[in-house]
């Protein structure tokens, strides 16, 4: 099967990025690989940044789950503004519980917790595997957090046969705690030595004598052996992990003319990929040495799907840290904020042909129809007339198209990192590329929306400071 047949080149690169990025940890790692290829240098928050210089390209990560990258103009000095593209790298998924060992009626099961607002029925009858990070002991006695991704189907959450529930198509509901447990395999060998009560209620053994840092009795031994084999370590060298389930079916091109992307995690790896590509391409272009004014930056946050309240989320200190490091006095910090502009990019709802009434009749964006400006009078999006004007002028620079989205008055409106980050005082606009099936395990986006999104971000990096000089507001 050809995963990447003829289609816009940027779209095929997006597919490859998504397919190797099943978790935020992998997405950040792969973004770093791309940035370092473009000449970006790693910074650490624990160290001084005295060595950064005008014309330099830098990045730092936090907790393996968030990333900030920036380029300094050749005439950079403290107090310069920041033109930043903000996205997020997390998506709704199922996470393995700290104590995941479950079994019932001869089936080896894995306890999971739902993360974010997923369309959970879309996870049923899918070929699932696991990915994430594992804390392992090294021979030196030190410990290290390493990424893992098992590339074969391991689990399923099977639906109940229609013969046993004749009304399933009329009123399909299920309990996310008791009827949404993945099956890992069969445990016939364990059943011979376990009581029926143990088997049905979780097969948990006493933890007497177990070290606090050991997790060996919290999970099926077969599960830990699987991880250890994948990582070429002994099971007892595994001391902790954060693992998520993911769909092993790869992201692919679809539609009669390859106009669609059928993929997991479009919300919001689509925007994150475009941000990384834009700053990498900008920093290696002939225009980069000529750019003056603002620092250009991207911020890939974690935990947007659950409120952004974490050290690696938009409500954390990532962006203020960058502002403080580059403008360390109260005076220069305030100057920097006043000169800055933030483009919050998350995916947006394309009109659904079967549910057109869900959109306000004059705000029905379509896939492959151009960037969407998202506006909400209640400030669920941070767009106002000034930031919208700036965004449109940036799109005019490369001849792109624009669409508008406002939610109906009789429907609630989602939100993004934009309103959260605008609290810093930075002018903000909320935009997104159109998609269908948001928060499903398989979402749909447009192949012809990828390059225009990259172009918009590059246009911001190349042209914002000059436009800002010609705009009078206060």
C-alpha positions, 0 to 999 in steps of 0.5 A: 500500500502506498501511504504517500501517493502523489499529493502536495509535498508538505502534506506527505511530510506531515503524514510522516511526522504524525506517524512517528509521533504517537505521543507528545514526547515523540512529537517534541523529539521529532520536532527537535530533530528537525530543528537541529537539522536546521542549525538550532542549538539546544538551551537548558533552563537550568543554565545561563543563556549569556552565550546567545547572540544576535542572529542565533537559532535556539530551542529548549524543551520542558519535561520532554513534552513541550518545546520553545524555539526562537531566532534572534534578529541580527540587531537584537537587543533586550526589549525586542518583541516576540512574534510567536506561533503557539500550538499544542502537541497533545490529543485525546487518548487512553493512558495506562493507569499507574496500576494497570494489572487487570484480568477477567474470565481468562483475559489479560486486561490493561487498566486505562484512564481517558484523557481529554474529550475524545469521541470514545466509541471511535476507539472500539474495535481498533488495532491499538498499541502503546507508546510513551516514555519509560524511566529506566535504570542504567548500568552506571546507577543513574536513571534516564527517561527514554521513549518507546513505541511498539509498532504492532497491534497489541490491544483491542477494546471489542464491541459487544456483538449485535446478537447480544444487544439488538438495540445497539444501533438505536441507543449506543452507550457504554460505561467508560470504567467497566466496558472500556477496558482493553484486552491485551491477551489470554492468561490461561497459564495464570488461571491454573494457579489463581482463584476465580475471585483473583481472576475476576477482580484484578489478580492483584498480589500483596505488595509486602516487601516491595520497594516504593520505586518498584512497579513490578507488581502493578502491571502484568509481567507479560506487559513489562516483559514486552516493554523490556524486550522492545527497549532491550533492557531487563524488566526490573530496570523499568522504574516508571512510565507514562504510556498511551494507547494509539491506533496502529493504522497509519495516517494516509492520504484519502479522497478521489484526488488525494484531497484529504488526510485521514489520520489520528492526532490532526488536532493538533499535530497539524499545526505543530508540524507547520510551526516547526517547518515554518521556523526551520525553513525561515531560519535557513532562507535568504531572508533570515539575515535581513529580518529586523525587529521582533524575535521569531518563535514557536511554542508547542505546549502540552495539556491543552486538551485538559485545560493547559494547567501544568508546567508544560501547558500554556498556563505554565511559565514557558512563554513568560520564561522566554520573555524574561530571559530575553528581556530581564528587567521589568522595563524591557519586559514590558516593552517586549510584551507591548511589541509582541504578537501571538498567533494561536493555531489550533484546528477548526471545525469545517462544515459537515455536509450531513450536519450543516445546521450545526454551523451559523449559516454565514460561517461555514468553512470548508476543507482546503478552503484556506486558513480560518480566523476564529472569533467569539464575542465571549472571548473563548477565542482571543481574536479582535479587529486589530489582531484579525487585521494583522492576520489578514495582511500576513495572508495577503503577503503570500496570496492565501485565502481566508475563512471566518468561523463563529459558533452559533448563539445556541451552541457552546464554543470551544477554546484554545491556548490563545485566551490563556496566553493573551493574559500576558498582555500580548496581542493575540489572534486565533486561527486554524485549519479546517477539519472534520471528526475532531477528537475522533481516533481518525480525523479528516483534514485537507492536503491543500491546507498544509502548505498555506499554514506553513506559509502563514507562519513564515509570513508572520516571521518575515513581515510582522515587524514592518507592518506593526510600524505602520499600524497606529492603535493607542 
